[in-house]
Amino acid sequence: MTIKEQIMADMKAAMKAHDAARLGAIRLLMAAIKQKEVDERVQCADPEIISIIAKLVKQRHDSIEQYTAANRQDLADKEQAEIDVLSTYLPKPLTEEEILAIIDEAIAAIGANGMAAMGKVMGAVKPKLTGRADMGKVSALIKQKLNA
């Protein structure tokens, strides 16, 4: 079963259970997927859907920071509930050791040394890590490795 099929099945289950919060988050996700499909005239496969979900989760984390700073815990809690729903469709996050192993493998395969190879290394690891790791953290780890 693809991620999209799982999302559709969960949307139907949320409708039947009258779970408005979960249904709202799933509909938001479906709208984002449909928007990408319409804009790019493609059918989204699992990797694209994972990328969309990761983007939505990141947006929610940013919103939580802003709501917390503005002392709006009610809105921050709503965003956290959406993150909880969206995160169920993401693959299990990788540990830092696993991320470093993938980075080391990419650096060795490319033969990278120095910051000039940053883009090549990032391009090599991004497909493997999208949705499974924070890409900002990955970028920092790559810089650390290339500067060492």
Backbone as CSV, one residue per row, in Angstrom:
resi,resn,N_x,N_y,N_z,CA_x,CA_y,CA_z,C_x,C_y,C_z
1,MET,0.842,-1.171,0.000,0.000,0.000,0.000,0.900,1.251,0.000
2,THR,0.650,2.162,-0.926,1.439,3.386,-0.995,1.030,4.333,0.128
3,ILE,1.848,5.326,0.342,1.542,6.308,1.391,0.243,7.036,1.054
4,LYS,0.057,7.354,-0.224,-1.151,8.077,-0.633,-2.406,7.237,-0.354
5,GLU,-2.344,5.939,-0.632,-3.476,5.058,-0.352,-3.741,4.987,1.154
6,GLN,-2.657,4.952,1.941,-2.798,4.920,3.403,-3.450,6.203,3.907
7,ILE,-3.052,7.335,3.337,-3.629,8.619,3.736,-5.119,8.649,3.416
8,MET,-5.489,8.162,2.233,-6.904,8.137,1.846,-7.710,7.237,2.787
9,ALA,-7.154,6.077,3.118,-7.845,5.157,4.030,-7.999,5.789,5.415
10,ASP,-6.958,6.471,5.882,-7.029,7.133,7.190,-8.026,8.287,7.162
11,MET,-8.153,8.959,6.011,-9.118,10.051,5.897,-10.541,9.504,6.021
12,LYS,-10.804,8.386,5.376,-12.126,7.766,5.471,-12.415,7.325,6.914
13,ALA,-11.408,6.749,7.566,-11.581,6.299,8.946,-11.841,7.492,9.870
14,ALA,-11.150,8.603,9.643,-11.356,9.798,10.467,-12.749,10.372,10.247
15,MET,-13.239,10.289,9.007,-14.596,10.763,8.715,-15.620,9.919,9.473
16,LYS,-15.455,8.602,9.418,-16.388,7.695,10.082,-16.356,7.861,11.601
17,ALA,-15.156,8.161,12.131,-15.004,8.303,13.578,-15.350,9.713,14.061
18,HIS,-15.662,10.606,13.137,-15.967,12.001,13.460,-14.819,12.658,14.231
19,ASP,-13.598,12.325,13.817,-12.387,12.883,14.429,-11.986,14.128,13.634
20,ALA,-12.529,15.272,14.032,-12.357,16.513,13.261,-10.906,16.970,13.200
21,ALA,-10.169,16.856,14.283,-8.785,17.322,14.307,-7.922,16.502,13.351
22,ARG,-8.044,15.182,13.424,-7.268,14.301,12.543,-7.687,14.494,11.088
23,LEU,-8.982,14.599,10.856,-9.499,14.790,9.506,-8.972,16.097,8.907
24,GLY,-8.934,17.154,9.704,-8.430,18.440,9.221,-6.974,18.351,8.796
25,ALA,-6.153,17.675,9.597,-4.731,17.531,9.278,-4.541,16.683,8.016
26,ILE,-5.323,15.630,7.880,-5.202,14.765,6.706,-5.671,15.503,5.451
27,ARG,-6.747,16.264,5.560,-7.219,17.036,4.408,-6.191,18.080,3.995
28,LEU,-5.532,18.685,4.968,-4.473,19.644,4.683,-3.348,18.973,3.894
29,LEU,-2.983,17.778,4.306,-1.947,17.017,3.617,-2.388,16.657,2.196
30,MET,-3.613,16.188,2.054,-4.112,15.837,0.717,-4.138,17.060,-0.202
31,ALA,-4.489,18.219,0.352,-4.502,19.447,-0.443,-3.090,19.799,-0.918
32,ALA,-2.097,19.621,-0.055,-0.716,19.907,-0.429,-0.239,18.946,-1.523
33,ILE,-0.611,17.685,-1.401,-0.234,16.696,-2.419,-0.904,17.038,-3.746
34,LYS,-2.199,17.319,-3.702,-2.946,17.655,-4.919,-2.369,18.912,-5.570
35,GLN,-1.989,19.900,-4.752,-1.418,21.138,-5.284,-0.134,20.843,-6.054
36,LYS,0.727,19.994,-5.510,1.976,19.638,-6.188,1.678,18.898,-7.490
37,GLU,0.703,17.987,-7.444,0.352,17.230,-8.646,-0.181,18.145,-9.741
38,VAL,-0.995,19.113,-9.373,-1.566,20.034,-10.359,-0.494,20.974,-10.898
39,ASP,0.329,21.520,-9.992,1.363,22.470,-10.413,2.373,21.839,-11.357
40,GLU,2.785,20.624,-11.055,3.840,19.978,-11.835,3.309,18.956,-12.839
41,ARG,1.998,18.760,-12.860,1.358,17.809,-13.774,1.983,16.413,-13.684
42,VAL,2.093,15.939,-12.443,2.648,14.607,-12.178,1.785,13.906,-11.151
43,GLN,1.960,12.597,-11.040,1.354,11.838,-9.951,2.441,11.650,-8.904
44,CYS,2.204,12.104,-7.694,3.211,12.021,-6.638,3.398,10.580,-6.174
45,ALA,4.645,10.155,-6.164,5.000,8.849,-5.625,5.425,9.033,-4.165
46,ASP,5.751,7.948,-3.494,6.087,8.002,-2.081,7.210,8.996,-1.747
47,PRO,8.325,9.047,-2.500,9.382,10.010,-2.136,8.907,11.470,-2.158
48,GLU,8.087,11.826,-3.155,7.580,13.201,-3.222,6.625,13.477,-2.066
49,ILE,5.799,12.493,-1.731,4.850,12.659,-0.636,5.592,12.809,0.691
50,ILE,6.646,12.035,0.888,7.455,12.152,2.102,8.068,13.550,2.181
51,SER,8.520,14.055,1.054,9.091,15.404,1.005,8.041,16.450,1.380
52,ILE,6.829,16.289,0.873,5.736,17.217,1.193,5.422,17.171,2.686
53,ILE,5.336,15.960,3.225,5.023,15.804,4.651,6.120,16.442,5.501
54,ALA,7.377,16.204,5.135,8.490,16.788,5.886,8.414,18.310,5.865
55,LYS,8.055,18.869,4.727,7.926,20.327,4.603,6.801,20.840,5.500
56,LEU,5.673,20.149,5.494,4.543,20.557,6.339,4.891,20.470,7.822
57,VAL,5.607,19.424,8.211,6.007,19.270,9.610,6.952,20.401,10.006
58,LYS,7.889,20.736,9.124,8.825,21.831,9.406,8.071,23.148,9.572
59,GLN,7.086,23.390,8.713,6.275,24.606,8.825,5.552,24.646,10.170
60,ARG,5.043,23.504,10.601,4.338,23.451,11.883,5.284,23.742,13.052
61,HIS,6.527,23.217,12.967,7.501,23.489,14.024,7.813,24.987,14.095
62,ASP,7.960,25.618,12.940,8.209,27.061,12.906,7.033,27.827,13.508
63,SER,5.822,27.392,13.197,4.633,28.044,13.736,4.564,27.894,15.251
64,ILE,4.914,26.718,15.746,4.894,26.487,17.191,5.847,27.454,17.892
65,GLU,7.037,27.646,17.321,7.993,28.586,17.913,7.395,29.988,17.984
66,GLN,6.756,30.416,16.903,6.176,31.754,16.862,4.999,31.874,17.829
67,TYR,4.147,30.870,17.881,3.001,30.908,18.791,3.449,30.899,20.246
68,THR,4.476,30.123,20.539,4.987,30.064,21.907,5.580,31.416,22.298
69,ALA,6.313,32.036,21.381,6.885,33.353,21.652,5.792,34.395,21.876
70,ALA,4.658,34.230,21.196,3.539,35.163,21.326,2.594,34.777,22.468
71,ASN,2.987,33.757,23.231,2.184,33.280,24.365,0.793,32.804,23.938
72,ARG,0.733,32.078,22.824,-0.528,31.505,22.329,-0.420,29.980,22.363
73,GLN,-0.469,29.429,23.555,-0.297,27.993,23.727,-1.409,27.194,23.062
74,ASP,-2.622,27.763,22.981,-3.729,27.064,22.347,-3.427,26.780,20.870
75,LEU,-2.877,27.770,20.178,-2.534,27.571,18.770,-1.322,26.648,18.615
76,ALA,-0.366,26.752,19.534,0.801,25.870,19.495,0.376,24.414,19.687
77,ASP,-0.590,24.189,20.580,-1.088,22.825,20.804,-1.778,22.277,19.566
78,LYS,-2.509,23.135,18.852,-3.191,22.716,17.624,-2.163,22.307,16.564
79,GLU,-1.106,23.106,16.441,-0.044,22.782,15.485,0.648,21.471,15.865
80,GLN,0.876,21.256,17.161,1.514,20.029,17.621,0.637,18.819,17.309
81,ALA,-0.665,18.965,17.430,-1.578,17.872,17.097,-1.474,17.528,15.610
82,GLU,-1.328,18.562,14.767,-1.167,18.310,13.331,0.162,17.615,13.057
83,ILE,1.209,18.004,13.755,2.509,17.344,13.595,2.390,15.872,13.956
84,ASP,1.676,15.567,15.032,1.511,14.181,15.468,0.831,13.344,14.385
85,VAL,-0.182,13.921,13.734,-0.886,13.202,12.663,0.025,13.032,11.453
86,LEU,0.684,14.112,11.036,1.537,14.061,9.841,2.732,13.138,10.034
87,SER,3.275,13.105,11.234,4.468,12.300,11.502,4.214,10.805,11.361
88,THR,2.964,10.384,11.464,2.676,8.954,11.330,2.975,8.453,9.915
89,TYR,3.018,9.360,8.936,3.276,8.971,7.548,4.748,9.069,7.167
90,LEU,5.570,9.600,8.057,6.999,9.712,7.772,7.715,8.434,8.181
91,PRO,8.782,8.086,7.454,9.574,6.929,7.878,10.268,7.224,9.206
92,LYS,10.729,6.165,9.855,11.395,6.314,11.146,12.631,7.205,10.981
93,PRO,12.782,8.233,11.859,13.949,9.119,11.739,15.247,8.361,11.997
94,LEU,16.291,8.806,11.340,17.597,8.178,11.502,18.318,8.766,12.707
95,THR,19.187,7.964,13.313,20.013,8.454,14.412,21.182,9.235,13.816
96,GLU,21.864,9.982,14.661,23.002,10.776,14.169,24.103,9.868,13.621
97,GLU,24.288,8.715,14.221,25.304,7.777,13.745,24.968,7.290,12.336
98,GLU,23.688,6.977,12.102,23.270,6.524,10.773,23.436,7.638,9.741
99,ILE,23.128,8.867,10.129,23.296,10.008,9.226,24.770,10.182,8.883
100,LEU,25.634,10.114,9.894,27.072,10.261,9.662,27.608,9.153,8.762
101,ALA,27.088,7.943,8.908,27.517,6.837,8.051,27.152,7.109,6.591
102,ILE,25.953,7.627,6.354,25.523,7.945,4.990,26.378,9.075,4.417
103,ILE,26.686,10.081,5.249,27.530,11.191,4.801,28.927,10.695,4.459
104,ASP,29.508,9.858,5.335,30.849,9.312,5.083,30.882,8.507,3.792
105,GLU,29.835,7.728,3.567,29.729,6.918,2.352,29.691,7.815,1.109
106,ALA,28.928,8.891,1.180,28.819,9.810,0.041,30.134,10.537,-0.212
107,ILE,30.797,10.955,0.859,32.085,11.648,0.704,33.109,10.713,0.075
108,ALA,33.122,9.459,0.500,34.057,8.485,-0.060,33.736,8.191,-1.520
109,ALA,32.456,8.072,-1.855,32.063,7.765,-3.234,32.416,8.904,-4.183
110,ILE,32.259,10.130,-3.711,32.540,11.295,-4.555,34.030,11.622,-4.536
111,GLY,34.698,11.253,-3.474,36.099,11.614,-3.308,36.217,13.083,-2.929
112,ALA,35.284,13.540,-2.136,35.199,14.956,-1.782,36.228,15.323,-0.726
113,ASN,36.811,16.508,-0.922,37.658,17.095,0.112,37.539,18.605,-0.022
114,GLY,37.221,19.250,1.082,37.061,20.698,1.075,35.622,21.113,0.822
115,MET,35.353,22.376,1.123,33.995,22.912,1.022,33.506,23.031,-0.417
116,ALA,34.394,22.962,-1.390,33.983,23.060,-2.790,33.063,21.908,-3.183
117,ALA,33.166,20.787,-2.481,32.364,19.604,-2.797,31.065,19.544,-1.998
118,MET,30.757,20.582,-1.245,29.557,20.595,-0.390,28.294,20.274,-1.188
119,GLY,28.109,20.921,-2.330,26.909,20.718,-3.143,26.785,19.288,-3.653
120,LYS,27.905,18.722,-4.081,27.884,17.346,-4.590,27.512,16.360,-3.481
121,VAL,28.099,16.561,-2.306,27.812,15.662,-1.184,26.352,15.807,-0.761
122,MET,25.886,17.050,-0.675,24.496,17.301,-0.277,23.551,16.662,-1.296
123,GLY,23.864,16.788,-2.574,23.037,16.188,-3.623,22.999,14.669,-3.528
124,ALA,24.103,14.078,-3.086,24.168,12.624,-2.974,23.386,12.100,-1.769
125,VAL,23.399,12.843,-0.663,22.744,12.342,0.551,21.276,12.744,0.652
126,LYS,20.879,13.799,-0.028,19.511,14.303,0.112,18.443,13.251,-0.218
127,PRO,18.555,12.499,-1.329,17.508,11.500,-1.607,17.393,10.422,-0.522
128,LYS,18.495,10.112,0.131,18.484,9.071,1.161,17.945,9.579,2.492
129,LEU,18.062,10.901,2.721,17.741,11.437,4.040,16.471,12.272,4.095
130,THR,15.891,12.623,2.963,14.706,13.469,2.955,13.579,12.800,3.736
131,GLY,13.053,13.529,4.687,11.971,13.016,5.515,12.431,12.156,6.672
132,ARG,13.696,11.795,6.678,14.205,10.937,7.743,15.191,11.673,8.643
133,ALA,15.563,12.911,8.237,16.493,13.703,9.034,16.273,15.173,8.712
134,ASP,16.609,16.031,9.666,16.530,17.474,9.464,17.673,17.870,8.534
135,MET,17.324,18.401,7.366,18.343,18.693,6.367,19.278,19.822,6.812
136,GLY,18.828,20.702,7.683,19.711,21.730,8.231,20.810,21.111,9.080
137,LYS,20.427,20.121,9.866,21.387,19.405,10.701,22.355,18.604,9.815
138,VAL,21.817,17.995,8.751,22.648,17.230,7.818,23.680,18.149,7.173
139,SER,23.239,19.334,6.755,24.141,20.299,6.138,25.267,20.676,7.089
140,ALA,24.926,20.907,8.355,25.942,21.252,9.348,26.935,20.103,9.546
141,LEU,26.430,18.880,9.555,27.317,17.715,9.709,28.249,17.559,8.513
142,ILE,27.741,17.818,7.312,28.577,17.726,6.105,29.674,18.787,6.166
143,LYS,29.295,20.007,6.533,30.311,21.087,6.654,31.393,20.705,7.655
144,GLN,30.957,20.128,8.773,31.897,19.716,9.809,32.853,18.663,9.256
145,LYS,32.320,17.690,8.514,33.167,16.624,7.939,34.136,17.181,6.896
146,LEU,33.645,18.076,6.026,34.486,18.597,4.945,35.555,19.567,5.456
147,ASN,35.293,20.216,6.570,36.283,21.127,7.141,37.324,20.403,7.987
148,ALA,37.020,19.165,8.361,37.933,18.418,9.239,39.152,17.921,8.491
